[in-house]
Amino acid sequence: MKTGMVTYFLLPECTGKGLGKILLEKLTSDASDRGMTSLVANMASRNIPSIRFHQENGFNEVGRLQTAGSKFNEPFDVIWMQKMF
């Protein structure tokens, strides 16, 4: 099994237009072409839209680092998600 890590960011004004789905499909296709069998991504637990997006696109939560970060003096967990293909 070979696993790749994806990291990408869309500006708020670019979300909701299908760009993330197109990008993720391309990253998944390229990874598969290179013999990979899964992708992992991480995000802040407070980023509900990102968590939902990844769930809707085949990712499952596989790990969580509790209170691993802080933004505006508010702690958050770092969630690890994985997509098998």
C-alpha positions as CSV (number, residue, x, y, z in Angstrom):
1,M,0.0,0.0,0.0
2,K,1.2,3.5,-0.8
3,T,-0.3,6.6,0.7
4,G,0.0,10.2,-0.4
5,M,-0.8,13.3,1.6
6,V,-2.9,16.0,0.1
7,T,-2.8,19.7,1.2
8,Y,-4.7,22.3,-0.7
9,F,-6.6,25.5,0.1
10,L,-9.3,27.3,-1.8
11,L,-10.1,31.0,-1.0
12,P,-13.5,31.5,0.5
13,E,-14.8,33.2,-2.7
14,C,-13.8,30.1,-4.7
15,T,-15.7,27.6,-2.6
16,G,-19.1,26.1,-3.5
17,K,-18.3,26.2,-7.3
18,G,-17.2,22.6,-7.7
19,L,-13.4,23.5,-7.9
20,G,-12.5,21.5,-4.8
21,K,-14.2,18.4,-6.2
22,I,-12.4,18.8,-9.6
23,L,-9.1,19.3,-7.8
24,L,-9.5,16.3,-5.5
25,E,-10.6,14.1,-8.4
26,K,-7.4,15.1,-10.3
27,L,-5.2,14.5,-7.2
28,T,-6.9,11.1,-6.6
29,S,-6.5,10.1,-10.3
30,D,-2.8,11.1,-10.4
31,A,-2.2,9.2,-7.1
32,S,-3.8,6.1,-8.5
33,D,-1.8,6.4,-11.7
34,R,1.3,6.4,-9.6
35,G,0.3,3.2,-7.8
36,M,-1.0,4.8,-4.6
37,T,-3.9,3.2,-2.8
38,S,-4.9,5.9,-0.4
39,L,-4.7,9.6,0.3
40,V,-4.7,11.4,3.7
41,A,-5.6,14.9,4.6
42,N,-5.6,16.9,7.9
43,M,-7.7,19.8,8.9
44,A,-8.8,21.8,12.0
45,S,-11.8,20.3,13.9
46,R,-13.4,23.8,13.7
47,N,-13.3,23.7,9.9
48,I,-16.7,21.9,9.5
49,P,-17.1,22.7,5.7
50,S,-13.7,21.0,5.0
51,I,-14.6,18.0,7.2
52,R,-18.0,17.7,5.4
53,F,-16.4,18.1,2.0
54,H,-13.9,15.3,2.6
55,Q,-16.6,13.0,4.0
56,E,-18.7,13.6,0.9
57,N,-15.7,12.7,-1.2
58,G,-14.9,9.4,0.3
59,F,-12.7,10.3,3.3
60,N,-13.1,8.9,6.8
61,E,-11.7,10.1,10.0
62,V,-8.8,7.9,11.1
63,G,-7.2,10.0,13.8
64,R,-7.4,13.1,16.0
65,L,-4.7,15.1,17.8
66,Q,-6.6,16.7,20.7
67,T,-6.0,20.4,21.3
68,A,-3.1,20.4,18.9
69,G,-3.7,23.9,17.7
70,S,-5.1,27.3,18.7
71,K,-6.6,30.2,16.7
72,F,-7.8,33.4,18.2
73,N,-7.0,31.8,21.6
74,E,-9.5,29.0,20.9
75,P,-8.0,25.5,21.0
76,F,-8.9,23.0,18.2
77,D,-8.1,19.4,17.4
78,V,-6.3,18.3,14.2
79,I,-8.3,15.7,12.4
80,W,-6.7,13.1,10.1
81,M,-8.9,11.7,7.3
82,Q,-8.1,9.0,4.7
83,K,-9.6,7.9,1.4
84,M,-8.9,4.4,0.2
85,F,-9.2,3.6,-3.6
